[in-house]
Amino acid sequence: MAPQQPLPKLDDLPLRPGDPPNSAWGLWGANSSLGALNYLTEEAALKAIQEEVKTGERISLDLPLDLFNPPLLGRAGFSQKVIDKSPLVVNDDLITFNTQGSSQWDSFRHFAYQKEKMFYNGATQEDIHKSSSTEVNSLQPWTERGIAGRGILIDYVSWATRKGIDYKTFEKWGIGIEDVKAIVEEEGLVLRPGDILFLRTGYVAAYRALTEEGKKDVASRREWTGLRQGRDTTKWLWNNQFAAVASDSPGFECRPPEDPKWHLHPILLAGWGTPIGELFDLDRLAELCEKHKRWSFFVTSAPLNYTGAVASPPNALAMF
């Protein structure tokens, strides 16, 4: 499916009178459940495979489900019970976890326009909670074909190190869009609609280096580094029409927002239908990109398939 052509400008949003600010409801049709993932056509996937897969090297982009302990943001932690099936010499295991407790995709039912109280394409909390199991804006439709396309890595960590930029990962640090553009140019990337954007902030590497006491402190924090909010940032994201965006931080964008008017969660998820990935494992990915001196790759993701999913581990692979 192709979006409305020519693509409206950011200044033309919302597309319909009365819709929330900067929303693009109707761009993919009134009832699209895929949003920007519509860019990931069979042709786009094949092109990415042909151009990006050269060596067969592949790495997972998922962190362990039980890495964050204590869990971040007050969420429920991971637990496992290994079940001895005696008298058979057999084991099962039972796990429970919050789907946003480690690497994750946010669905379009995760974060709404707070003032308007509306999710993507106008869905409401009442629609989602109408019964114990509803489908509106769930990520389950994503599982029918999975997510597959060209990924690009914006390695802010390495770039900032080379530039002598010192920043605190567990405090608000907004990564400016001008810096992102500079990294794109330095990496030799040519962006195209339907790319899957990955932003490496250094959050996961810094977390792994913490002491147990440090992890307890970070678990209660509501600040981190990420993309700086603002009109220029939103315009750049809109003009580039990414199929999805992701980072190694808990929120992709910095928190608290530098400019709440341009808070990206409601714009991306509820406004444009652009999935947000968080807490992805991008450190080994950065090493492979540096090794091959190219920062694009083929990426696949197979989210969990169940009715009404709000979020899911990505089960993602990057291939070179």
Buried (B, 14 or more C-beta within 10 A) or exposed (E): EEBEEEBBEBEEBBEEEEBBBBBBBBBBBEEBBBBBBBBBBEEBBEBBBEEBBEEEEBBBBBBEBBBBBBBBBEBEBBEEEEEEEEEEEEEEEEEEBBBBBBBBBBBBBBBBBEEBEBBBBBBBEEBBEEEEEBBBBBBBBBBEBBBBBBBBBBBBBBBBEEEEEEBEBBEBBBBBBEBBBEBBEEBEBEBBBBBBBBBBBBBBBBBEEEEEEEBEEBBEEEBBBBBBBBBBBBBBBBEBBBBBBBBBBBBBBBBEBBEEEBBBBBBBBBBBBBBBBBBBBBBEBBEBBEEBEBBBBBBBBBBBBEEBBBBBBBBBBBBB
